[in-house]
Amino acid sequence: MRDHDDVPYLVVEREGGGGLGSFILGALVGAGLALLFAPQSGEETQEEIKARALKFRDAAKEQVRGAQENIEGRLTTAREHVQARVESVREAVESGRQAAVEARGELEKKLERSKAAYRAGIEAAREVGAEAGEDLVEEIEANEEVVEG
């Protein structure tokens, strides 16, 4: 035989927006019953409600103020962090620009030295060529004398 626990059961859930309406209705009924069964007079109850409302308002203001200060603090921190990063990038760009200017200057100096060395080499080659040409002319003339002689 089957136990009573083994019998399948069905759960029915109702979907809808009844949650908020039920809450408000329950709050109103509860407030009404609290007023009816309160051991105080109507005036005393009104004063107590006013006092609690003021406390609630003050607490809400304090919460809002705290949230605003928290947000302002986070915004300030974020702004400072962004400004620090921007400054870091500016410094890096400036350093890169300065390094490029220095590298260009060095490169121009090396280029001028290379051009000067090239010109000096050309001049030396011309001089050597001219001297070699003179030596060659003298040698040819000497050979001609030997041949004619």
C-alpha positions as CSV (number, residue, x, y, z in Angstrom):
1,M,0.0,0.0,0.0
2,R,1.0,3.6,-0.5
3,D,1.8,6.0,2.3
4,H,-0.1,9.2,2.5
5,D,3.2,11.1,1.8
6,D,3.6,9.4,-1.6
7,V,0.5,10.9,-3.0
8,P,1.3,13.7,-5.5
9,Y,0.1,17.1,-4.7
10,L,-0.6,20.2,-6.7
11,V,0.5,23.8,-5.9
12,V,-1.5,26.6,-7.4
13,E,0.2,30.0,-7.6
14,R,-1.6,33.1,-8.7
15,E,0.3,35.6,-10.7
16,G,-0.7,39.2,-10.7
17,G,0.0,42.6,-9.2
18,G,-1.9,41.9,-6.0
19,G,1.3,42.2,-3.8
20,L,1.4,46.0,-3.5
21,G,-2.3,46.4,-3.2
22,S,-2.5,43.7,-0.5
23,F,0.3,45.4,1.4
24,I,-1.3,48.8,1.3
25,L,-4.6,47.3,2.4
26,G,-3.0,45.5,5.2
27,A,-1.1,48.6,6.4
28,L,-4.4,50.6,6.4
29,V,-6.3,48.0,8.3
30,G,-3.4,47.6,10.8
31,A,-3.3,51.4,11.3
32,G,-7.0,51.6,11.8
33,L,-7.0,48.7,14.3
34,A,-4.0,50.3,16.2
35,L,-6.0,53.6,16.5
36,L,-9.1,51.8,17.7
37,F,-7.4,49.7,20.3
38,A,-4.8,52.3,21.4
39,P,-4.9,53.1,25.1
40,Q,-4.4,56.8,24.4
41,S,-6.8,59.5,23.5
42,G,-7.2,60.8,20.0
43,E,-5.1,63.9,20.6
44,E,-2.3,61.8,22.2
45,T,-2.4,59.5,19.3
46,Q,-2.2,62.4,16.8
47,E,0.8,63.9,18.7
48,E,2.5,60.5,18.7
49,I,1.9,60.1,15.0
50,K,3.3,63.6,14.3
51,A,6.3,62.9,16.4
52,R,7.0,59.6,14.7
53,A,6.4,61.3,11.3
54,L,9.0,64.0,12.2
55,K,11.5,61.4,13.3
56,F,10.9,59.4,10.1
57,R,11.3,62.6,8.1
58,D,14.6,63.5,9.9
59,A,15.9,60.0,9.5
60,A,15.0,60.1,5.7
61,K,16.8,63.5,5.4
62,E,19.9,62.1,7.1
63,Q,19.9,59.1,4.8
64,V,19.6,61.3,1.8
65,R,22.4,63.6,3.1
66,G,24.6,60.6,3.8
67,A,24.0,59.2,0.3
68,Q,24.8,62.6,-1.3
69,E,28.0,62.9,0.7
70,N,28.9,59.4,-0.3
71,I,28.2,60.1,-4.0
72,E,30.1,63.5,-3.8
73,G,33.1,61.7,-2.2
74,R,33.1,59.0,-4.9
75,L,32.8,61.6,-7.6
76,T,35.7,63.6,-6.1
77,T,37.9,60.5,-5.9
78,A,37.0,59.5,-9.4
79,R,37.7,63.1,-10.7
80,E,41.1,63.1,-8.9
81,H,42.0,59.7,-10.3
82,V,41.1,60.8,-13.9
83,Q,43.1,64.0,-13.5
84,A,46.1,62.1,-12.2
85,R,45.9,59.8,-15.2
86,V,45.5,62.7,-17.6
87,E,48.6,64.4,-16.0
88,S,50.5,61.1,-16.3
89,V,49.7,60.8,-20.0
90,R,50.6,64.5,-20.6
91,E,54.0,63.9,-18.9
92,A,54.5,60.8,-21.0
93,V,53.7,62.6,-24.2
94,E,56.0,65.5,-23.3
95,S,58.8,63.1,-22.5
96,G,58.3,61.3,-25.8
97,R,58.2,64.6,-27.7
98,Q,61.5,65.7,-25.9
99,A,63.1,62.4,-26.7
100,A,62.1,62.7,-30.3
101,V,63.6,66.3,-30.5
102,E,66.8,65.0,-29.0
103,A,67.0,62.0,-31.2
104,R,66.4,64.2,-34.3
105,G,69.2,66.5,-33.2
106,E,71.6,63.6,-32.7
107,L,70.6,62.2,-36.1
108,E,71.2,65.5,-37.8
109,K,74.6,65.7,-36.2
110,K,75.5,62.2,-37.3
111,L,74.2,63.0,-40.8
112,E,76.4,66.1,-41.0
113,R,79.4,64.1,-39.8
114,S,78.7,61.4,-42.4
115,K,78.4,64.0,-45.2
116,A,81.7,65.6,-44.1
117,A,83.4,62.2,-44.0
118,Y,82.0,61.4,-47.4
119,R,83.3,64.7,-48.8
120,A,86.7,64.2,-47.2
121,G,86.8,60.7,-48.7
122,I,85.9,62.0,-52.2
123,E,88.6,64.7,-51.9
124,A,91.2,62.2,-50.6
125,A,90.3,59.9,-53.5
126,R,90.8,62.7,-56.0
127,E,94.1,63.6,-54.5
128,V,95.3,60.0,-54.5
129,G,93.9,59.7,-58.0
130,A,95.8,62.8,-59.1
131,E,99.0,61.6,-57.5
132,A,98.6,58.2,-58.9
133,G,98.0,59.8,-62.3
134,E,101.2,61.8,-62.0
135,D,103.1,58.8,-61.0
136,L,101.6,56.9,-63.9
137,V,102.6,59.6,-66.3
138,E,106.1,59.7,-64.9
139,E,106.4,55.9,-65.2
140,I,105.1,56.0,-68.8
141,E,107.5,58.7,-69.7
142,A,110.3,56.7,-68.1
143,N,109.3,53.6,-70.0
144,E,109.2,55.6,-73.3
145,E,112.8,56.7,-72.7
146,V,113.9,53.2,-72.1
147,V,112.1,52.0,-75.3
148,E,113.4,54.9,-77.4
149,G,116.8,54.7,-75.9
